[in-house]
Amino acid sequence: MPTWTPVPTYTPVPAAPPSKTSVLRIGNTGEIRFTDPAKIQSGSDLITTQLVFARLLQEDPTLMDPRPDIAESWTVSPDGKTYVFKIREDVKFHNGKPLTAQDVEYTWNRCRTQVGEKGWCKGELKDVVSAKATGDYEFTVVIANLSPVFIFSMTHWSLGIVDKDSIDTIDNNPVGTGLYKFVEQVPGDRMVLEKFDGYFDK
C-alpha cells in the first residue's frame, strides 16, 4: 500500500521592514545642461526642474484641469482678465526661506526682462499686462484679452518659482520649493537630488 508523507506546514517569513532610505535612478538621454527652469531647452533638463521647482499650479492627470500647487486657490474677475492667486503660507525654499508672493513677482519679472528670448517663460506670459504681489500671499495678474490657455500656462515648467537671494548659483546649485532638493552634479555621470523634508504638500 502507498504511504503518504505529510507536507510540512508553511510558515511565512515576515517581510523585512521598509528601508528608511530608497534610491530612484532615472536614465537620461543626454547631459543636463540647465537647472534654471526659465532657460531649459531639452527633456534631459526638464526632469530635474520638474522635481526641484514648484509652480503656481500643477497639471492634473488629464492635463485638462489645472490644480493648486504654490497657489492654493484663485479667483477670476467677471470680465475674465484679472486673476488673483492666493499663495500658500507654508511653502519654503530648500534653503529654509519662506516663499511669498514677492518671489512669484520676481520670477515673472525675471522671465520677461532678464531671461527674455533666451528661454520659454516669456512666451507663456505674452498676454500679461501686469503681474504683482498685492499682499504677502496674494498675487494679481491682469491679461490683455480673454485667454482660454492662460490658466494652463500657470502649470508650465518654465515658470518654476525661483529664489532671488540664491539666483546667482542657480546654474550649479539650484534652490526651489519642489519635492526634491539639489545635492550635486557630476558632469558626464550623474545628478543627485534628495527628498526635501520641508515640502509643503504632505
TORMI-413899 format. One line per 4 residues: number of its first residue (from 1); for each residue x, y, z of N, C-alpha, C. Coordinates in pm, 1 decimal. Each point is the difference from the previous one (the first is absolute). Example, Ala and Ser with C-alpha at 12.3 -4.5 7.8 and 13.67 -1.06 7.14 Angstrom:
1> 1319.0/-569.0/780.0/-89.0/119.0/0.0/90.0/120.0/0.0; -35.0/105.0/-72.0/82.0/119.0/6.0/-77.0/109.0/73.0
This chain:
1> 84.7/-119.5/0.0/-84.7/119.5/0.0/87.8/123.9/0.0; -45.8/105.2/-71.9/82.0/122.1/-1.7/0.5/67.3/136.4; 108.5/63.9/27.9/8.1/78.4/123.9/6.7/148.0/-37.7; -56.6/83.2/83.1/-6.2/142.8/-27.2/86.1/74.4/100.2
5> 80.1/85.7/-55.4/86.4/81.7/86.7/-67.6/134.2/23.5; -26.1/34.5/121.6/-65.2/128.9/27.3/81.6/115.9/-56.9; -69.9/96.1/-57.4/65.9/120.6/-50.9/28.3/93.4/117.0; 123.5/47.2/12.1/30.6/89.8/112.0/-86.8/125.8/-5.7
9> -39.6/45.1/115.6/-77.8/124.3/7.4/88.5/117.3/-38.1; -53.9/84.1/-89.4/77.3/116.8/-45.7/-17.4/114.9/97.0; 108.4/51.6/46.5/-2.4/116.0/87.9/55.7/119.8/-74.9; -84.4/98.2/-30.3/49.8/116.1/-75.1/112.3/71.6/73.9
13> 95.4/43.8/-76.9/108.6/79.9/56.6/-43.6/145.4/1.6; 3.8/64.4/115.3/-42.4/140.9/5.5/79.3/85.6/-97.6; -68.8/91.7/-64.9/67.5/90.4/-93.3/94.3/91.3/76.1; 108.7/31.7/-64.5/95.0/92.0/62.1/-64.1/137.7/12.6
17> 28.7/70.3/107.1/-56.8/134.9/13.6/48.9/88.7/-112.7; -82.8/92.6/-44.2/42.0/87.3/-109.6/122.9/81.4/36.3; 84.9/17.5/-96.3/120.0/79.8/21.4/-37.4/145.0/22.9; 75.9/65.9/86.9/-26.7/141.1/25.7/49.6/87.1/-114.6
21> 85.8/-55.6/-80.6/48.0/73.2/-117.1/-17.1/-87.5/-122.7; -28.9/61.4/-110.7/-12.1/-72.9/-125.1/56.2/86.5/-111.4; 38.1/-63.2/-107.0/63.4/69.8/-111.7/-77.7/-28.3/-127.1; -34.6/105.1/-70.9/-61.8/-11.7/-132.3/100.1/50.6/-102.6
25> 32.6/-84.8/-96.1/93.8/40.4/-105.2/-77.0/22.7/-128.7; 22.8/114.3/-61.4/-68.0/37.4/-123.8/105.3/14.9/-109.4; -15.5/-76.1/-106.4/93.1/10.7/-111.4/-34.1/121.2/-85.8; 100.4/77.3/-34.6/-19.0/118.8/-82.7/54.7/-24.4/-140.2
29> -55.0/70.5/-95.9/44.5/-16.9/-138.2/122.0/85.3/-32.8; 35.3/87.5/92.2/115.0/85.3/-25.8/39.1/75.3/125.3; 105.0/77.7/-12.5/51.1/79.2/112.2/-101.8/106.2/41.5; -15.0/19.9/129.8/-84.1/108.4/50.9/80.2/128.9/-10.8
33> -50.0/92.1/-81.5/74.1/123.8/-25.8/-50.9/116.7/82.4; -132.2/6.6/20.1/-57.6/112.9/73.1/-80.8/-48.9/119.2; 20.9/62.1/114.4/-82.5/-27.2/117.3/-85.8/121.4/35.8; 0.3/98.1/-85.6/-84.3/118.4/13.3/-127.4/-25.0/-80.2
37> -116.9/-9.2/64.7/-121.3/-34.4/-74.8/-33.3/97.3/-112.1; 40.6/123.6/13.5/-29.6/99.8/-102.6/82.4/-20.0/-126.8; 109.6/-75.8/9.1/91.6/-11.3/-113.4/9.1/-139.4/-60.6; -64.2/-100.2/60.6/21.3/-136.0/-47.9/-48.4/-17.6/-143.4
41> 68.5/-90.3/-71.7/-27.3/-19.3/-141.1/-28.3/-144.9/-38.5; 27.1/-94.5/88.7/-11.2/-140.3/-39.0/-76.5/-82.0/102.6; -38.7/-119.7/-42.2/-66.2/-91.5/91.5/89.4/-42.0/114.5; 130.2/-5.2/-24.4/94.5/-35.1/106.6/-3.9/103.9/111.1
45> -6.7/126.8/-37.3/-8.5/107.5/99.1/-134.9/-1.1/70.5; -102.9/-34.6/-73.2/-137.2/9.9/49.2/-24.1/-86.4/122.4; 51.7/-121.7/0.8/-23.8/-91.5/111.6/45.3/62.2/131.5; 119.2/55.9/-0.6/55.1/58.3/122.7/-82.7/117.6/48.7
49> -31.2/91.6/-89.0/-71.3/120.3/43.5/-141.4/-31.1/48.4; -63.4/-102.1/-56.0/-133.4/-38.2/46.3/4.5/-49.8/144.1; 112.3/-61.3/39.4/12.8/-53.5/135.1/46.3/104.5/100.8; 77.9/96.9/-45.1/59.6/98.2/91.2/-87.5/123.7/18.8
53> -73.3/39.1/-104.4/-75.8/124.9/5.4/-151.3/-24.5/-5.9; -73.4/75.8/80.5/-147.1/-1.6/-6.0/-47.9/125.8/-71.4; -124.8/-4.3/-47.0/-58.0/112.1/-73.5/-128.9/44.7/67.7; -62.4/102.6/-52.9/-127.1/43.7/58.0/-101.5/-113.6/-0.7
57> -13.5/-66.6/-114.2/-93.7/-110.8/-15.0/73.6/-120.8/-55.0; -61.7/-116.2/9.9/57.3/-120.8/-56.4/-102.8/-71.4/-86.9; 51.5/-80.8/-89.6/-88.2/-74.2/-90.1/-71.1/-111.3/75.2; -123.1/-27.5/-39.9/-68.7/-117.8/49.9/28.2/-114.8/-96.7
61> -35.8/-123.7/33.1/32.7/-113.5/-88.0/-56.7/10.9/-140.8; -110.2/74.8/-17.2/-59.9/12.2/-133.0/59.5/114.7/-80.2; 78.7/85.8/65.5/56.7/122.0/-60.7/-108.5/99.5/-39.6; -119.6/-15.3/53.6/-112.6/84.8/-38.6/-56.0/83.5/114.9
65> 47.7/-24.2/121.9/-59.1/66.9/115.7/109.8/36.7/99.5; 70.8/112.5/-21.9/109.2/38.0/89.3/-45.2/3.0/145.3; 90.2/-43.2/87.8/-34.0/-5.0/141.3/102.6/78.4/81.7; -31.1/28.0/126.1/89.8/83.7/81.2/138.9/-58.5/15.9
69> 96.2/89.0/11.7/136.2/-37.6/36.4/45.6/103.4/101.6; 83.0/97.0/-38.4/33.8/107.2/92.8/-122.0/88.7/26.1; -79.6/21.5/-101.7/-126.5/72.3/18.4/-105.2/-100.3/45.4; -60.7/23.5/116.8/-98.7/-94.5/50.9/-138.9/24.3/-56.8
73> -22.8/120.1/-54.1/-128.8/31.1/-62.7/16.6/125.4/-85.5; -100.1/29.9/-81.8/3.5/120.7/-81.2/-141.6/40.3/-38.2; -14.2/128.9/-28.3/-128.2/53.6/-45.7/22.2/75.6/-130.3; -106.6/12.7/-76.9/6.2/68.8/-129.1/-106.7/108.5/-2.0
77> 35.2/117.7/-48.6/-94.8/110.8/-6.4/-110.5/-30.0/-100.9; -114.3/69.1/9.2/-110.8/-24.4/-93.1/38.2/14.5/-147.4; 94.3/91.3/-29.6/39.1/16.6/-140.8/106.0/-101.2/-44.2; 43.8/-85.3/92.7/94.1/-105.3/-35.3/142.6/45.5/-22.6
81> 34.4/121.4/42.1/132.9/52.7/-28.6/88.5/18.7/123.5; -57.3/-14.0/117.8/78.0/15.9/122.6/-7.6/-127.5/83.3; 116.3/-53.8/30.3/10.2/-121.2/81.1/68.5/35.0/132.2; -57.6/-43.1/109.0/60.3/20.7/131.3/30.8/-136.8/60.0
85> 128.9/-27.2/20.0/44.1/-128.1/53.2/30.5/14.0/148.8; -55.6/-89.3/78.8/30.7/-5.3/144.0/115.7/-96.9/19.1; 112.5/52.0/48.2/121.2/-79.3/15.0/0.0/-72.1/134.5; 39.5/-126.3/-1.7/9.6/-76.1/124.9/98.4/67.2/94.7
89> -28.3/-8.0/129.6/85.2/64.3/99.5/100.5/-96.0/62.6; 2.0/-125.4/-46.3/89.2/-99.3/60.8/107.6/-49.0/-95.9; 26.3/77.1/-105.9/99.3/-41.7/-99.0/137.0/57.2/37.8; 100.6/-87.0/-5.1/136.6/43.8/28.2/92.5/-41.4/-113.7
93> 99.0/83.9/-24.3/106.6/-36.4/-92.8/89.6/-103.5/67.8; 79.7/-67.3/-78.2/87.6/-104.1/53.8/104.5/54.0/96.1; 24.0/130.0/-3.3/94.1/60.9/94.9/-70.1/45.2/128.4; -129.1/-29.1/11.8/-74.3/34.3/121.2/-74.8/131.8/-5.5
97> 22.8/77.5/-103.3/-65.1/131.1/-10.7/-147.8/-16.8/-37.0; -92.4/66.0/71.5/-142.3/-8.2/-35.4/-27.0/65.8/-135.4; -87.6/-60.2/-78.4/-39.3/58.0/-128.5/-116.9/94.5/20.4; 2.3/113.5/-68.4/-111.5/94.6/1.9/-34.9/39.1/-143.4
101> -104.1/79.6/-12.4/-41.7/45.4/-132.9/108.1/83.9/-67.4; 86.0/62.9/78.8/109.3/78.4/-58.8/94.5/-88.8/-80.1; 15.6/-124.4/40.7/86.0/-93.5/-74.6/-61.7/-36.5/-134.4; -132.8/-9.6/-3.0/-69.0/-26.7/-126.7/16.7/119.3/-92.9
105> -17.4/120.4/54.5/17.0/121.2/-81.3/142.3/9.0/-54.9; 98.9/-28.1/83.3/139.1/2.9/-45.8/22.3/-99.7/-113.0; -51.4/-121.2/16.5/17.5/-105.0/-101.3/-57.3/44.3/-133.7; -119.9/55.8/1.8/-64.2/42.4/-124.8/72.2/117.8/-63.5
109> 41.1/97.6/80.9/73.5/114.5/-55.5/132.0/-44.7/-60.5; 65.1/-93.3/65.5/126.0/-52.7/-52.9/-23.1/-69.4/-133.9; -107.4/-75.5/-10.3/-32.3/-67.6/-125.8/-18.6/100.1/-113.2; -69.4/107.0/29.1/-38.2/95.2/-104.7/112.3/95.5/-37.2
113> 87.0/34.4/95.0/99.8/102.9/-27.9/143.4/-52.6/-6.6; 36.3/-92.6/88.3/138.5/-47.6/3.7/22.6/-121.2/-90.1; -88.6/-98.6/10.7/15.5/-120.1/-82.0/-49.4/26.3/-141.3; -118.1/57.3/-10.7/-53.7/39.5/-129.6/-0.2/-111.5/-103.1
117> 56.7/27.9/-115.6/-1.2/-94.6/-111.2/94.6/-117.8/19.3; 78.6/-0.3/107.8/91.5/-110.2/24.8/-71.0/-123.6/54.4; -125.6/18.0/39.6/-73.4/-111.9/58.4/-143.9/-4.2/-47.5; -76.5/-93.3/57.9/-139.1/-21.7/-39.7/-98.5/86.1/78.2
121> 37.7/42.8/118.5/-100.5/56.6/90.3/-59.9/131.1/-49.1; 75.1/80.9/-70.4/-55.3/126.0/-47.8/-119.5/-24.0/-91.6; 9.1/-102.4/-83.9/-110.3/-32.8/-89.5/-124.8/-42.1/74.2; 16.5/-68.4/114.3/-115.0/-41.3/79.5/-70.7/119.1/62.7
125> 68.6/113.5/8.6/-56.0/119.3/64.1/-33.9/109.3/-100.9; -10.7/-36.4/-125.3/-16.0/100.6/-105.5/-129.0/82.2/13.5; -103.8/-56.2/62.1/-126.1/72.4/15.6/-6.1/84.9/125.9; 106.0/-3.4/81.2/-2.0/68.0/129.0/28.5/148.9/-14.9
129> -88.6/81.8/55.9/18.7/145.1/3.1/74.0/39.7/126.5; -40.9/-55.6/112.9/67.8/26.4/126.6/-11.0/-123.0/89.0; 101.2/-15.2/84.8/4.0/-111.8/93.4/75.7/46.3/122.6; -67.5/5.9/113.5/65.8/52.7/118.5/-55.2/-60.8/127.9
133> 84.7/4.0/103.5/-44.0/-41.5/132.6/-88.9/109.1/55.9; -122.5/-34.5/32.6/-93.9/97.1/58.2/-23.0/-31.2/147.4; 90.1/-75.0/56.0/0.0/-38.2/140.7/109.3/-102.8/17.9; 34.4/-33.7/123.1/105.9/-98.7/21.3/-34.5/-134.9/-62.4
137> -128.1/-31.5/-3.0/-43.0/-129.5/-54.2/-113.3/16.9/-101.6; 10.6/106.6/-77.7/-97.6/25.3/-106.2/73.3/50.9/-123.6; -27.7/-61.2/-112.5/66.6/34.5/-125.7/-108.0/28.3/-104.2; 3.9/120.8/-56.7/-105.3/43.7/-92.0/55.2/17.3/-140.4
141> -69.0/-58.8/-96.3/42.8/2.7/-139.9/-112.2/58.5/-85.0; 35.2/93.6/-86.7/-94.7/57.1/-95.8/47.7/-38.4/-139.3; -89.1/-55.4/-80.6/35.0/-36.6/-136.6/-74.4/90.2/-98.3; 55.4/12.4/-118.7/-53.7/95.2/-97.6/-133.9/-43.6/-56.6
145> -13.5/-129.2/-28.4/-120.9/-50.2/-64.7/-43.4/-130.1/65.7; -125.1/-33.0/-17.1/-46.7/-129.2/48.7/85.8/-110.3/-61.9; 44.4/-94.4/82.3/88.0/-104.8/-50.3/-41.7/-135.3/54.8; -31.8/-94.3/-88.5/-36.7/-134.4/47.7/120.3/-81.3/47.3
149> 121.4/48.0/-27.6/119.1/-77.6/35.7/79.7/60.4/114.4; -36.3/119.8/44.6/81.4/65.6/102.9/13.7/-85.9/125.3; -110.1/-52.3/50.4/5.9/-75.3/124.5/82.7/-127.5/-16.7; 1.5/-56.8/-120.2/83.3/-117.4/-25.9/148.5/36.5/-0.9
153> 30.3/124.2/-40.7/139.4/44.3/-1.6/59.7/2.8/140.0; -83.7/13.6/101.3/49.8/6.3/137.6/62.7/-131.7/45.1; -24.3/-106.8/-75.7/59.8/-130.2/32.5/130.7/-23.2/-74.5; 38.2/92.3/-86.6/114.7/-23.4/-88.1/131.1/-7.7/78.2
157> 84.0/-96.9/-37.1/125.6/-22.4/71.0/92.3/121.2/3.6; -8.6/86.9/-99.8/90.4/115.9/-4.8/-34.0/105.0/104.7; -116.0/-12.6/63.7/-43.2/98.3/99.9/22.0/-49.2/142.8; 96.9/-90.8/18.3/36.5/-40.9/135.3/46.5/119.7/80.5
161> -46.8/10.9/124.4/31.2/117.8/81.4/141.9/-10.6/55.4; 77.9/106.0/-20.2/139.8/1.8/41.9/20.6/95.5/116.9; 111.2/-18.1/68.5/36.2/81.8/115.6/100.6/106.3/-43.2; -39.4/125.5/11.4/87.9/107.6/-47.4/130.8/7.2/78.6
165> -2.7/-43.6/126.6/121.0/9.5/81.8/105.5/-103.8/-37.2; -40.5/-102.8/-76.2/98.0/-100.8/-41.9/5.3/-12.8/-151.6; -50.2/101.0/-70.1/-8.9/-8.5/-146.0/138.9/-6.9/-64.9; 101.1/53.4/66.2/134.5/-1.1/-57.6/58.7/-140.4/-8.5
169> -56.2/-95.1/74.3/53.1/-136.9/-2.0/-98.4/-97.6/-64.4; -101.1/51.2/-68.8/-103.5/-89.2/-53.6/54.6/-97.3/-104.5; 110.4/33.6/-63.5/56.2/-87.5/-103.6/84.1/-114.8/56.1; 39.4/10.5/126.6/78.9/-109.6/57.6/-48.0/-43.8/137.9
173> -98.3/71.8/54.9/-57.7/-38.6/129.0/-141.9/57.2/8.2; -92.3/-53.5/-80.7/-134.6/56.0/-6.5/-78.3/-17.0/130.7; -72.9/104.0/37.5/-81.5/-2.7/121.4/-145.4/21.8/-39.2; -83.1/-100.3/22.4/-142.0/11.6/-31.5/-85.3/-28.0/120.4
177> -126.1/-37.0/-25.3/-91.6/-36.2/108.1/-63.5/-136.3/-27.0; 55.4/-76.0/-94.1/-58.6/-127.3/-40.0/25.8/-113.0/97.6; -48.1/-117.3/-36.1/9.9/-117.6/86.7/144.3/-45.2/20.8; 87.2/29.5/-96.3/139.7/-40.9/11.0/92.4/121.2/-5.7
181> 110.4/-7.6/74.5/98.4/107.5/-0.6/130.5/-48.8/-62.7; 70.7/93.0/-57.4/125.8/-29.8/-68.4/108.3/-35.7/100.8; 80.5/-103.2/-33.4/113.2/-38.2/83.9/132.1/23.0/-74.4; 12.5/-61.7/-119.8/122.8/19.1/-76.6/-21.5/-41.4/-144.6
185> 87.2/49.5/-85.9/2.8/-43.7/-139.3/143.2/-35.9/-35.5; 17.8/-119.8/-53.6/130.6/-44.0/-48.7/-10.3/-3.9/-152.3; 57.3/97.0/-70.1/-13.4/5.9/-145.7/37.8/-130.6/-66.9; -83.3/-42.4/-94.7/26.0/-122.6/-72.7/-34.4/-126.2/76.5
189> -51.8/15.9/122.0/-27.9/-117.7/82.3/-140.1/3.8/60.7; -25.6/93.6/89.5/-127.4/-3.8/71.7/-34.2/135.0/61.4; -127.7/13.9/31.5/-47.2/107.6/86.0/-73.5/-66.0/115.5; 24.5/47.5/120.3/-59.6/-59.3/119.0/-96.1/99.5/64.2
193> -121.8/-47.9/23.8/-100.6/78.3/71.7/-37.8/-75.8/126.5; -54.9/71.7/96.2/-37.6/-60.1/128.0/-138.0/49.8/40.3; -79.9/-86.9/56.9/-133.8/38.9/43.2/8.3/117.0/97.2; -85.8/99.3/-22.4/-2.8/119.1/84.8/-103.9/-19.3/109.5
197> 45.8/-14.0/123.1/-90.4/-27.2/110.8/-95.8/114.9/29.4; 35.9/120.2/-45.3/-86.6/115.0/25.3/-100.9/25.9/-110.8; -16.8/-96.3/-91.4/-92.5/19.0/-112.2/-142.2/22.2/51.3; -69.0/94.2/-58.7/-128.3/45.2/53.6/-116.1/-96.6/-22.2
201> 5.1/-80.2/-105.8/-113.3/-87.7/-31.1/21.8/-137.1/63.9; -51.6/-16.0/120.1/20.8/-124.4/73.3/-82.6/-116.7/-57.9
